[in-house]
Amino acid sequence: MAAHDHYELALAWATNIRFRPEIALTRLDLAELLMEGNEDEQIEARGHLDFAIGEFRAMKMQPALSRALRRNDLLKA
């Protein structure tokens, strides 16, 4: 099973139990993985990052927010 599949499984699990911190963290991890891929994967990564950044701000998860913002800056470059 590929890493992408594992992240999708983790995301489905966290979404099923409505565990916001884990959903946001998993989407950040998935975005980091997708950033390495082709243009379509980078577009998908941006969506995951945008979601995660909003959630981290709402939950005041500063270390994760800082990490997500750094990744977001890399995608824009």
The first five atom37 places (N, CA, C, CB, O) and aatype in JSON, in Angstrom:
{
  "aatype": [12, 0, 0, 8, 3, 8, 18, 6, 10, 0, 10, 0, 17, 0, 16, 2, 9, 1, 13, 1, 14, 6, 9, 0, 10, 16, 1, 10, 3, 10, 0, 6, 10, 10, 12, 6, 7, 2, 6, 3, 6, 5, 9, 6, 0, 1, 7, 8, 10, 3, 13, 0, 9, 7, 6, 13, 1, 0, 12, 11, 12, 5, 14, 0, 10, 15, 1, 0, 10, 1, 1, 2, 3, 10, 10, 11, 0],
  "atom_mask": [
    [1, 1, 1, 1, 1],
    [1, 1, 1, 1, 1],
    [1, 1, 1, 1, 1],
    [1, 1, 1, 1, 1],
    [1, 1, 1, 1, 1],
    [1, 1, 1, 1, 1],
    [1, 1, 1, 1, 1],
    [1, 1, 1, 1, 1],
    [1, 1, 1, 1, 1],
    [1, 1, 1, 1, 1],
    [1, 1, 1, 1, 1],
    [1, 1, 1, 1, 1],
    [1, 1, 1, 1, 1],
    [1, 1, 1, 1, 1],
    [1, 1, 1, 1, 1],
    [1, 1, 1, 1, 1],
    [1, 1, 1, 1, 1],
    [1, 1, 1, 1, 1],
    [1, 1, 1, 1, 1],
    [1, 1, 1, 1, 1],
    [1, 1, 1, 1, 1],
    [1, 1, 1, 1, 1],
    [1, 1, 1, 1, 1],
    [1, 1, 1, 1, 1],
    [1, 1, 1, 1, 1],
    [1, 1, 1, 1, 1],
    [1, 1, 1, 1, 1],
    [1, 1, 1, 1, 1],
    [1, 1, 1, 1, 1],
    [1, 1, 1, 1, 1],
    [1, 1, 1, 1, 1],
    [1, 1, 1, 1, 1],
    [1, 1, 1, 1, 1],
    [1, 1, 1, 1, 1],
    [1, 1, 1, 1, 1],
    [1, 1, 1, 1, 1],
    [1, 1, 1, 0, 1],
    [1, 1, 1, 1, 1],
    [1, 1, 1, 1, 1],
    [1, 1, 1, 1, 1],
    [1, 1, 1, 1, 1],
    [1, 1, 1, 1, 1],
    [1, 1, 1, 1, 1],
    [1, 1, 1, 1, 1],
    [1, 1, 1, 1, 1],
    [1, 1, 1, 1, 1],
    [1, 1, 1, 0, 1],
    [1, 1, 1, 1, 1],
    [1, 1, 1, 1, 1],
    [1, 1, 1, 1, 1],
    [1, 1, 1, 1, 1],
    [1, 1, 1, 1, 1],
    [1, 1, 1, 1, 1],
    [1, 1, 1, 0, 1],
    [1, 1, 1, 1, 1],
    [1, 1, 1, 1, 1],
    [1, 1, 1, 1, 1],
    [1, 1, 1, 1, 1],
    [1, 1, 1, 1, 1],
    [1, 1, 1, 1, 1],
    [1, 1, 1, 1, 1],
    [1, 1, 1, 1, 1],
    [1, 1, 1, 1, 1],
    [1, 1, 1, 1, 1],
    [1, 1, 1, 1, 1],
    [1, 1, 1, 1, 1],
    [1, 1, 1, 1, 1],
    [1, 1, 1, 1, 1],
    [1, 1, 1, 1, 1],
    [1, 1, 1, 1, 1],
    [1, 1, 1, 1, 1],
    [1, 1, 1, 1, 1],
    [1, 1, 1, 1, 1],
    [1, 1, 1, 1, 1],
    [1, 1, 1, 1, 1],
    [1, 1, 1, 1, 1],
    [1, 1, 1, 1, 1]
  ],
  "atom_positions": [
    [[0.86, -1.19, 0.0], [0.0, 0.0, 0.0], [0.9, 1.25, 0.0], [-0.97, 0.0, 1.25], [1.83, 1.33, 0.8]],
    [[0.63, 2.18, -0.87], [1.43, 3.39, -1.01], [1.14, 4.36, 0.14], [1.15, 4.06, -2.35], [0.1, 4.28, 0.79]],
    [[2.08, 5.27, 0.37], [1.93, 6.25, 1.45], [0.64, 7.05, 1.27], [3.14, 7.19, 1.49], [-0.06, 7.33, 2.25]],
    [[0.35, 7.43, 0.04], [-0.86, 8.21, -0.23], [-2.1, 7.46, 0.26], [-0.98, 8.52, -1.74], [-3.0, 8.06, 0.85]],
    [[-2.14, 6.17, 0.02], [-3.27, 5.35, 0.45], [-3.39, 5.3, 1.97], [-3.15, 3.93, -0.1], [-4.49, 5.33, 2.51]],
    [[-2.26, 5.23, 2.65], [-2.27, 5.22, 4.11], [-2.82, 6.54, 4.66], [-0.86, 4.97, 4.67], [-3.6, 6.54, 5.61]],
    [[-2.41, 7.65, 4.06], [-2.93, 8.95, 4.5], [-4.44, 9.05, 4.24], [-2.2, 10.09, 3.78], [-5.17, 9.58, 5.07]],
    [[-4.88, 8.54, 3.11], [-6.32, 8.57, 2.81], [-7.1, 7.74, 3.82], [-6.58, 8.06, 1.39], [-8.19, 8.13, 4.24]],
    [[-6.56, 6.59, 4.2], [-7.19, 5.75, 5.2], [-7.24, 6.45, 6.56], [-6.44, 4.41, 5.32], [-8.27, 6.42, 7.24]],
    [[-6.14, 7.07, 6.95], [-6.11, 7.82, 8.21], [-7.09, 8.98, 8.19], [-4.69, 8.34, 8.49], [-7.76, 9.26, 9.19]],
    [[-7.19, 9.65, 7.06], [-8.12, 10.77, 6.92], [-9.56, 10.29, 7.03], [-7.9, 11.48, 5.59], [-10.39, 10.94, 7.67]],
    [[-9.86, 9.17, 6.41], [-11.22, 8.62, 6.49], [-11.55, 8.25, 7.94], [-11.36, 7.38, 5.58], [-12.66, 8.51, 8.41]],
    [[-10.61, 7.64, 8.63], [-10.82, 7.26, 10.03], [-11.06, 8.49, 10.9], [-9.61, 6.47, 10.55], [-12.03, 8.53, 11.66]],
    [[-10.19, 9.49, 10.79], [-10.32, 10.69, 11.61], [-11.61, 11.45, 11.29], [-9.12, 11.61, 11.39], [-12.24, 11.99, 12.2]],
    [[-12.0, 11.47, 10.03], [-13.24, 12.13, 9.63], [-14.44, 11.38, 10.19], [-13.34, 12.23, 8.1], [-15.41, 12.0, 10.64]],
    [[-14.38, 10.07, 10.17], [-15.48, 9.25, 10.67], [-15.76, 9.51, 12.15], [-15.16, 7.77, 10.45], [-16.91, 9.53, 12.58]],
    [[-14.7, 9.71, 12.93], [-14.9, 9.96, 14.35], [-14.89, 11.46, 14.69], [-13.83, 9.24, 15.16], [-14.99, 11.84, 15.86]],
    [[-14.78, 12.28, 13.67], [-14.82, 13.74, 13.81], [-13.74, 14.28, 14.76], [-16.19, 14.18, 14.29], [-14.03, 15.07, 15.66]],
    [[-12.52, 13.83, 14.55], [-11.4, 14.25, 15.39], [-10.62, 15.34, 14.65], [-10.48, 13.04, 15.74], [-9.68, 15.05, 13.91]],
    [[-11.02, 16.58, 14.87], [-10.49, 17.72, 14.11], [-8.97, 17.83, 14.11], [-11.06, 18.98, 14.66], [-8.39, 18.02, 13.04]],
    [[-8.31, 17.71, 15.26], [-6.84, 17.86, 15.2], [-6.18, 16.83, 14.29], [-6.25, 17.73, 16.61], [-5.28, 17.17, 13.53]],
    [[-6.64, 15.59, 14.35], [-6.03, 14.54, 13.52], [-6.37, 14.75, 12.04], [-6.51, 13.16, 13.98], [-5.54, 14.46, 11.18]],
    [[-7.56, 15.23, 11.75], [-7.92, 15.52, 10.35], [-6.97, 16.57, 9.79], [-9.39, 16.01, 10.25], [-6.42, 16.4, 8.7]],
    [[-6.77, 17.65, 10.54], [-5.9, 18.73, 10.07], [-4.46, 18.25, 9.93], [-5.97, 19.92, 11.02], [-3.81, 18.56, 8.94]],
    [[-3.97, 17.52, 10.92], [-2.59, 17.03, 10.85], [-2.39, 16.05, 9.7], [-2.2, 16.37, 12.16], [-1.36, 16.08, 9.02]],
    [[-3.35, 15.18, 9.48], [-3.24, 14.23, 8.37], [-3.27, 14.95, 7.03], [-4.38, 13.2, 8.44], [-2.53, 14.59, 6.11]],
    [[-4.12, 15.96, 6.92], [-4.16, 16.71, 5.66], [-2.86, 17.46, 5.43], [-5.35, 17.69, 5.65], [-2.42, 17.6, 4.28]],
    [[-2.24, 17.96, 6.5], [-0.93, 18.59, 6.36], [0.11, 17.58, 5.89], [-0.5, 19.24, 7.69], [0.89, 17.86, 4.98]],
    [[0.13, 16.41, 6.5], [1.08, 15.37, 6.09], [0.85, 14.95, 4.64], [0.96, 14.14, 7.01], [1.8, 14.77, 3.88]],
    [[-0.4, 14.8, 4.27], [-0.73, 14.44, 2.89], [-0.29, 15.54, 1.93], [-2.24, 14.17, 2.75], [0.23, 15.24, 0.85]],
    [[-0.49, 16.78, 2.31], [-0.05, 17.9, 1.46], [1.46, 17.87, 1.26], [-0.47, 19.25, 2.07], [1.96, 18.09, 0.16]],
    [[2.19, 17.59, 2.34], [3.66, 17.52, 2.22], [4.07, 16.41, 1.25], [4.3, 17.27, 3.6], [5.01, 16.59, 0.47]],
    [[3.39, 15.3, 1.29], [3.67, 14.21, 0.36], [3.37, 14.63, -1.08], [2.87, 12.97, 0.73], [4.17, 14.39, -1.98]],
    [[2.22, 15.25, -1.28], [1.79, 15.63, -2.63], [2.62, 16.77, -3.23], [0.33, 16.03, -2.6], [2.7, 16.9, -4.45]],
    [[3.23, 17.58, -2.37], [4.06, 18.69, -2.86], [5.2, 18.2, -3.73], [4.61, 19.49, -1.69], [5.7, 18.93, -4.58]],
    [[5.62, 16.96, -3.52], [6.73, 16.38, -4.27], [6.31, 15.89, -5.65], [7.33, 15.23, -3.49], [7.17, 15.56, -6.48]],
    [[5.02, 15.83, -5.9], [4.52, 15.24, -7.13], [4.37, 16.21, -8.28], [0.0, 0.0, 0.0], [4.96, 17.29, -8.31]],
    [[3.55, 15.8, -9.24], [3.32, 16.6, -10.44], [2.39, 17.79, -10.14], [2.72, 15.73, -11.56], [1.98, 18.0, -9.0]],
    [[2.08, 18.54, -11.18], [1.29, 19.76, -11.01], [-0.09, 19.49, -10.42], [1.14, 20.47, -12.35], [-0.55, 20.24, -9.56]],
    [[-0.75, 18.42, -10.86], [-2.07, 18.08, -10.32], [-1.99, 17.75, -8.83], [-2.67, 16.9, -11.07], [-2.86, 18.14, -8.06]],
    [[-0.95, 17.04, -8.44], [-0.78, 16.7, -7.02], [-0.47, 17.95, -6.21], [0.35, 15.67, -6.85], [-0.91, 18.06, -5.06]],
    [[0.26, 18.89, -6.78], [0.55, 20.13, -6.07], [-0.71, 20.96, -5.89], [1.61, 20.95, -6.82], [-0.86, 21.63, -4.87]],
    [[-1.62, 20.92, -6.84], [-2.9, 21.61, -6.71], [-3.7, 20.97, -5.58], [-3.7, 21.57, -8.04], [-4.31, 21.66, -4.77]],
    [[-3.71, 19.64, -5.54], [-4.39, 18.94, -4.45], [-3.75, 19.27, -3.1], [-4.36, 17.41, -4.7], [-4.44, 19.43, -2.1]],
    [[-2.42, 19.37, -3.09], [-1.7, 19.72, -1.87], [-2.14, 21.08, -1.35], [-0.18, 19.71, -2.11], [-2.31, 21.27, -0.15]],
    [[-2.32, 22.03, -2.25], [-2.75, 23.37, -1.84], [-4.11, 23.32, -1.15], [-2.81, 24.32, -3.07], [-4.33, 24.01, -0.16]],
    [[-5.01, 22.51, -1.66], [-6.32, 22.37, -1.03], [-6.22, 21.8, 0.38], [0.0, 0.0, 0.0], [-6.9, 22.27, 1.3]],
    [[-5.37, 20.79, 0.54], [-5.17, 20.22, 1.87], [-4.53, 21.24, 2.81], [-4.29, 18.95, 1.79], [-4.92, 21.35, 3.97]],
    [[-3.57, 21.99, 2.29], [-2.92, 23.01, 3.12], [-3.9, 24.1, 3.53], [-1.73, 23.63, 2.38], [-3.92, 24.51, 4.69]],
    [[-4.7, 24.58, 2.6], [-5.67, 25.62, 2.92], [-6.62, 25.17, 4.02], [-6.46, 26.01, 1.67], [-6.91, 25.92, 4.95]],
    [[-7.09, 23.93, 3.91], [-7.98, 23.39, 4.92], [-7.26, 23.32, 6.27], [-8.49, 22.0, 4.51], [-7.79, 23.77, 7.29]],
    [[-6.05, 22.75, 6.26], [-5.3, 22.56, 7.51], [-4.98, 23.9, 8.17], [-4.0, 21.79, 7.24], [-5.09, 24.03, 9.39]],
    [[-4.59, 24.88, 7.39], [-4.26, 26.2, 7.94], [-5.47, 26.8, 8.65], [-3.76, 27.15, 6.83], [-5.33, 27.32, 9.76]],
    [[-6.63, 26.73, 8.04], [-7.84, 27.24, 8.67], [-8.16, 26.52, 9.97], [0.0, 0.0, 0.0], [-8.53, 27.15, 10.96]],
    [[-8.01, 25.2, 9.97], [-8.29, 24.43, 11.18], [-7.26, 24.72, 12.28], [-8.29, 22.93, 10.85], [-7.63, 24.87, 13.44]],
    [[-5.99, 24.8, 11.92], [-4.96, 25.08, 12.91], [-5.19, 26.45, 13.55], [-3.57, 25.02, 12.28], [-5.01, 26.61, 14.76]],
    [[-5.58, 27.42, 12.75], [-5.88, 28.74, 13.31], [-7.06, 28.68, 14.27], [-6.18, 29.75, 12.18], [-7.01, 29.25, 15.36]],
    [[-8.11, 27.98, 13.87], [-9.31, 27.89, 14.7], [-9.02, 27.16, 16.01], [-10.42, 27.16, 13.93], [-9.58, 27.51, 17.05]],
    [[-8.16, 26.16, 15.96], [-7.86, 25.37, 17.16], [-6.64, 25.9, 17.91], [-7.64, 23.92, 16.78], [-6.25, 25.34, 18.93]],
    [[-6.04, 26.97, 17.4], [-4.86, 27.58, 18.0], [-3.71, 26.58, 18.17], [-5.23, 28.19, 19.34], [-3.08, 26.51, 19.22]],
    [[-3.48, 25.82, 17.11], [-2.4, 24.83, 17.1], [-1.17, 25.47, 16.44], [-2.83, 23.52, 16.33], [-0.84, 25.17, 15.29]],
    [[-0.49, 26.34, 17.18], [0.55, 27.19, 16.63], [1.72, 26.44, 15.98], [1.07, 28.05, 17.71], [2.1, 26.81, 14.86]],
    [[2.3, 25.42, 16.61], [3.43, 24.76, 15.93], [3.02, 24.15, 14.58], [4.01, 23.67, 16.83], [3.76, 24.27, 13.6]],
    [[1.87, 23.51, 14.53], [1.4, 22.92, 13.28], [1.05, 24.01, 12.27], [0.18, 22.01, 13.53], [1.31, 23.86, 11.08]],
    [[0.48, 25.11, 12.74], [0.15, 26.23, 11.85], [1.43, 26.79, 11.23], [-0.6, 27.34, 12.63], [1.46, 27.06, 10.03]],
    [[2.46, 26.95, 12.02], [3.73, 27.47, 11.49], [4.29, 26.54, 10.42], [4.75, 27.65, 12.63], [4.78, 27.0, 9.39]],
    [[4.22, 25.25, 10.67], [4.7, 24.26, 9.7], [3.9, 24.35, 8.4], [4.62, 22.84, 10.28], [4.46, 24.33, 7.31]],
    [[2.58, 24.45, 8.53], [1.71, 24.53, 7.35], [1.97, 25.8, 6.56], [0.25, 24.45, 7.77], [1.98, 25.78, 5.33]],
    [[2.17, 26.9, 7.25], [2.43, 28.18, 6.56], [3.76, 28.13, 5.81], [2.44, 29.34, 7.57], [3.87, 28.68, 4.72]],
    [[4.76, 27.47, 6.39], [6.05, 27.33, 5.68], [5.88, 26.51, 4.41], [7.09, 26.66, 6.6], [6.43, 26.85, 3.37]],
    [[5.1, 25.42, 4.5], [4.85, 24.59, 3.32], [4.06, 25.37, 2.27], [4.09, 23.32, 3.72], [4.31, 25.23, 1.08]],
    [[3.13, 26.19, 2.72], [2.33, 27.0, 1.82], [3.23, 27.98, 1.06], [1.23, 27.74, 2.59], [3.05, 28.21, -0.13]],
    [[4.18, 28.57, 1.77], [5.13, 29.49, 1.12], [5.95, 28.76, 0.07], [6.05, 30.13, 2.16], [6.25, 29.33, -0.98]],
    [[6.33, 27.51, 0.34], [7.11, 26.73, -0.63], [6.3, 26.46, -1.9], [7.57, 25.41, -0.02], [6.84, 26.49, -3.0]],
    [[5.02, 26.2, -1.73], [4.17, 25.93, -2.9], [4.0, 27.18, -3.75], [2.79, 25.42, -2.46], [3.88, 27.08, -4.98]],
    [[3.98, 28.34, -3.14], [3.8, 29.59, -3.87], [5.05, 29.98, -4.65], [3.42, 30.71, -2.91], [4.97, 30.69, -5.65]],
    [[6.21, 29.5, -4.18], [7.48, 29.89, -4.81], [7.66, 29.25, -6.15], [8.64, 29.53, -3.93], [8.68, 29.47, -6.81]]
  ]
}
